[in-house]
Amino acid sequence: MMRGDKVLITGAGGTLAKKVKKLLLNEGYVVVMLTSNIKRCDDSTFYWDIENSKIDYNSFEDCKHIIHLCGYSIVKPWTKANQKKMYDSRVKAAKLLLDACAKNKVKLKTFISASAIGYYSSGGDKPKKEDDLPGKNWLSKLASDWEESAYKFQKNKVRVVCMRISLLLDLKSGFLKPLVLSAKLGVGTIFGNKSNIIEWIHINDAAKFVSYALDNSNIDGSYNLASKNKVTQSELIRLIKKHYANYAIPITVPSFILSLIFGKRAQILEGKTKVSVKKLIDSGFEWDYPILDKALNKETFSH
């Protein structure tokens, strides 16, 4: 791909979107953002209202690539109202982008969409590959429909990439922040079985893959975004203790307690889904932070 192309990113308030924006600007791309917060709008950030299907068409002028990263947090309580927000902010938003491209005759080259390893059914010893079928629970349907909405761009001969992102390692948001806070308060929280594998990727590597996908036209289809070095729940807590609070005492919260507190959301916390990253390796992608011990260093999050 030609550096200097214009890239439109959704989810302007998200940490990954901010990382991607910074990286792409440094690489010479022209970057604009879409936000649902009108107060964030400026010369490079445009307003859209997904619920009412409104979007500022000025954001699409000369646009060559779209990176769809917005999505209402799935760790919020799964009420019907919140589930609708989770669904619409991903699936309905993608349709709004597709319709806007058609209406404005945008000659798009690439559409890159976030997705999640929640696409797969949880459990099982065999790592899930990209061509495996989706699971049958609500989270799997959300991810499956999310990807289906992205692949509709293919009818316009647009290259589509779906990133099935694992737990995103970031001190400012996501799963790591509350675990570090808990450890600093003296408790190293282990969710469910301490031997369960946690699939993770450093936020900088997730952003790097977006850039890599833009630059390499052979990157096509769905990819599992996770580290090639797996860790268990207990190893994760051991390393959090090492880097942030060595005095913390590991405490296991049993699965049935998690289910009582979080309901179906407990599946996000327990880490029962293993994924293969062979396709990612075969693509030539190289991680900057493949080892959790080094990835947890505070300095890595300032880059």
Secondary structure, 3 states (H helix, E strand, C coil): CCCCCEEEEECCCCHHHHHHHHHHHHCCCEEEEEECCHHHCECCEEEEECCCCEECHHHHCCEEEEEECCCCCCCCCCCHHHHHHHHHHHHHHHHHHHHHHHHCCCCCCEEEEEEEHHHCCCCCCCCECCCCCCCCCHHHHHHHHHHHHHHHHHHHCCEEEEEEECEEECCCCCCHHHHHHHHHCCEEEEECCCCCEECEEEHHHHHHHHHHHHHCCCCCEEEEECCCCCEEHHHHHHHHHHHHCCCCEEEEECHHHHHHHHHHHHHHHHCCCCECCHHHHHCCCCCCCCCHHHHCCHHHHHC
